[in-house]
């Protein structure tokens, strides 16, 4: 009897709003939910940036506070910050999806209330509904990576680079190394010769420069893959 009752109740499905008041209520609750999801991903992005700043500050303190600290500490910091940047780029893609939905409400619904415009994007609800059925990323991972690099991380990488150059050019934090050759020797990393380390750092920063100045992708939004956690 209980099973039959549940089956009968589930047959009609969830009722849809039938009046203007019910529809406005649904829109208000959905907008509030999207604001919450957007704020949650915004908080995750800020946390990653805070971790990166903490890593830079800690590694600089360890490397430059004593002449015995190895310059490899700064190289390790570069790798950690790069990893955090990639994590933040992934989080930014999710944030961008929910931010776009919130902006659709603000641009096409709330703006029409305060400043009506005739036939302004009258199909925005259809576009939003299709996005809810098949959510797609709006930007590629490369674009998200470049955005976060330009906004915050470029300064961290520059600080780490300057600190590393200072460390290999004056390992005793007193007298500056008189020649480039000695500076390259100071860049030795265990069995890895200094010249290989310098070339590796140069290639790493060349990649960051390419990511910083690269043009944005012009592919269609559907080409960036489904939204999934």
ABEGO torsion letter per residue (X at the ends): XAAAAAAAAAAAEBBBBABAAAAAAAAAAAAAAAAAAAAAAAAAAAAAAAAAAAAAAAAAAAAAABAABBAAAAAAAAAAAAAAAAAAAAAAAAAAAAAAAAAAAAAAAAAAAABBBBGBGAAAAAAAAAAAABBBBABBAAAAAAAAAAAAAAAAAAAAAAAAAAAAABAAGBBBBABAAAAAAAABBEABBAAAAAAAAAAAAAAAAAAAABBBBABBAAAAEBBBX
